[in-house]
Amino acid sequence: MKDFKDLAWQLVPRPFFCPSYFFSPDDLSIFSTSNSDSFSLDILTYNVENTSYLSEIRSKNIVEAIFKSDADIICLQETNPGWEQLLEFNLSFDFTTLYPYRYFHHPTNRPAGGSAFLSKIPIIDIDIVDSSETIEGSVFATLVGTFDVDRHKESTTKRKKNRIKIANVHLRPPVELDGSAYLSTARVTGLIRKSEIKEIMSKHSDTNMIVGDFNENDYCCAIRTICTVISENNQQIYEDALHRFVPFYKETHRWPFYKMTLFKRLDHILYRKGSQWICDGCGVISGYEELASDHQPVLARFSYVKRKEG
């Protein structure tokens, strides 16, 4: 019964009963802090769809969305050598100057398995967590990047290195390994996504943010696992910025289904609660629902506030 309800919700035509939604990176300006003892970072996650670099119109729109976000750290999924070349040698947007720190991971066993970081902030370390080697049914690796914020923002404390760790995830898609899908596939593969999240956290428990294509809707298996775990001091460990700030009816992914369209919220930005990084706002950038990737770009702003001594 739950499988039927999930499918029915994904088929509901949002515009007929929900308010219109519009979000621009400029809208984040309302979240700018006036506190001189803090600063902000913008984080973007975007699944670019591995074959879309072959389409002139789709790749143009995707590249435009990435550039216009002007995010400090960009997390991409489904990249490949074609996407890397398109971004490195783009004639319209100078990504190499705007994002001097870049890392691309190109596995050869699955076409959609690549991921990347584009950053204005120095990348200190990259760890590749390849769950496909340890979890049956897992197919894509996770990039865990550590970034040196002290070298990017002069306002940070000089007594202690301030670094941010971000896990760029692309969890198991809700399809069978041969590409087919059944009514129960999303639910069954949820157990794999749950195991993937657990493995990432077992290796990087100090991660500040978990960002990317979770391949599941709000508070489903993997997200529920990481957002409902209670720490030793009885505080929720992670919160979903998409769930908190973006209306429930706004999708991040559209997929053709016979002559209809499935609307899903597969892309999320989870942040650690109680840390010095506070989420000020989050939105799904408008204008890229069609003729771009099947996913849409999700942008969030975080403020770093120094804790008072004593």
Secondary structure in CASP SS format (residue, H / E / C, confidence):
PFRMAT SS
TARGET T0000
AUTHOR 0000-0000-0000
METHOD secondary structure of the structure
MODEL  1
M C 1.00
K H 1.00
D H 1.00
F H 1.00
K H 1.00
D H 1.00
L H 1.00
A H 1.00
W H 1.00
Q H 1.00
L H 1.00
V C 1.00
P C 1.00
R H 1.00
P H 1.00
F H 1.00
F C 1.00
C C 1.00
P C 1.00
S C 1.00
Y C 1.00
F C 1.00
F C 1.00
S C 1.00
P H 1.00
D H 1.00
D H 1.00
L H 1.00
S H 1.00
I H 1.00
F H 1.00
S C 1.00
T C 1.00
S C 1.00
N C 1.00
S C 1.00
D C 1.00
S E 1.00
F E 1.00
S E 1.00
L E 1.00
D E 1.00
I E 1.00
L E 1.00
T E 1.00
Y E 1.00
N E 1.00
V C 1.00
E C 1.00
N C 1.00
T C 1.00
S H 1.00
Y H 1.00
L H 1.00
S C 1.00
E H 1.00
I H 1.00
R H 1.00
S H 1.00
K H 1.00
N H 1.00
I H 1.00
V H 1.00
E H 1.00
A H 1.00
I H 1.00
F H 1.00
K H 1.00
S H 1.00
D C 1.00
A C 1.00
D C 1.00
I E 1.00
I E 1.00
C E 1.00
L E 1.00
Q E 1.00
E E 1.00
T E 1.00
N C 1.00
P H 1.00
G H 1.00
W H 1.00
E H 1.00
Q H 1.00
L H 1.00
L H 1.00
E H 1.00
F C 1.00
N C 1.00
L C 1.00
S C 1.00
F C 1.00
D C 1.00
F H 1.00
T H 1.00
T H 1.00
L H 1.00
Y C 1.00
P C 1.00
Y E 1.00
R E 1.00
Y E 1.00
F E 1.00
H E 1.00
H C 1.00
P C 1.00
T C 1.00
N C 1.00
R C 1.00
P C 1.00
A C 1.00
G C 1.00
G E 1.00
S E 1.00
A E 1.00
F E 1.00
L E 1.00
S E 1.00
K C 1.00
I C 1.00
P C 1.00
I E 1.00
I E 1.00
D E 1.00
I E 1.00
D E 1.00
I E 1.00
V E 1.00
D E 1.00
S H 1.00
S H 1.00
E H 1.00
T C 1.00
I C 1.00
E C 1.00
G C 1.00
S C 1.00
V C 1.00
F C 1.00
A E 1.00
T E 1.00
L E 1.00
V E 1.00
G E 1.00
T E 1.00
F E 1.00
D E 1.00
V H 1.00
D H 1.00
R H 1.00
H C 1.00
K C 1.00
E C 1.00
S C 1.00
T C 1.00
T C 1.00
K C 1.00
R C 1.00
K C 1.00
K C 1.00
N C 1.00
R E 1.00
I E 1.00
K E 1.00
I E 1.00
A E 1.00
N E 1.00
V E 1.00
H E 1.00
L C 1.00
R C 1.00
P C 1.00
P C 1.00
V C 1.00
E C 1.00
L C 1.00
D C 1.00
G C 1.00
S C 1.00
A C 1.00
Y C 1.00
L C 1.00
S C 1.00
T H 1.00
A H 1.00
R H 1.00
V H 1.00
T H 1.00
G H 1.00
L H 1.00
I H 1.00
R H 1.00
K H 1.00
S H 1.00
E H 1.00
I H 1.00
K H 1.00
E H 1.00
I H 1.00
M H 1.00
S H 1.00
K H 1.00
H C 1.00
S C 1.00
D C 1.00
T C 1.00
N C 1.00
M E 1.00
I E 1.00
V E 1.00
G E 1.00
D E 1.00
F C 1.00
N C 1.00
E C 1.00
N C 1.00
D C 1.00
Y C 1.00
C C 1.00
C H 1.00
A H 1.00
I H 1.00
R H 1.00
T H 1.00
I H 1.00
C H 1.00
T H 1.00
V C 1.00
I E 1.00
S C 1.00
E C 1.00
N C 1.00
N C 1.00
Q C 1.00
Q E 1.00
I C 1.00
Y E 1.00
E E 1.00
D E 1.00
A H 1.00
L H 1.00
H H 1.00
R H 1.00
F H 1.00
V C 1.00
P C 1.00
F C 1.00
Y C 1.00
K C 1.00
E C 1.00
T C 1.00
H E 1.00
R E 1.00
W E 1.00
P E 1.00
F E 1.00
Y C 1.00
K C 1.00
M E 1.00
T E 1.00
L E 1.00
F E 1.00
K E 1.00
R C 1.00
L C 1.00
D E 1.00
H E 1.00
I E 1.00
L E 1.00
Y E 1.00
R E 1.00
K C 1.00
G C 1.00
S C 1.00
Q C 1.00
W E 1.00
I E 1.00
C E 1.00
D E 1.00
G E 1.00
C E 1.00
G E 1.00
V E 1.00
I C 1.00
S C 1.00
G C 1.00
Y C 1.00
E C 1.00
E C 1.00
L C 1.00
A C 1.00
S C 1.00
D C 1.00
H E 1.00
Q C 1.00
P C 1.00
V E 1.00
L E 1.00
A E 1.00
R E 1.00
F E 1.00
S E 1.00
Y E 1.00
V E 1.00
K C 1.00
R C 1.00
K C 1.00
E C 1.00
G C 1.00
END
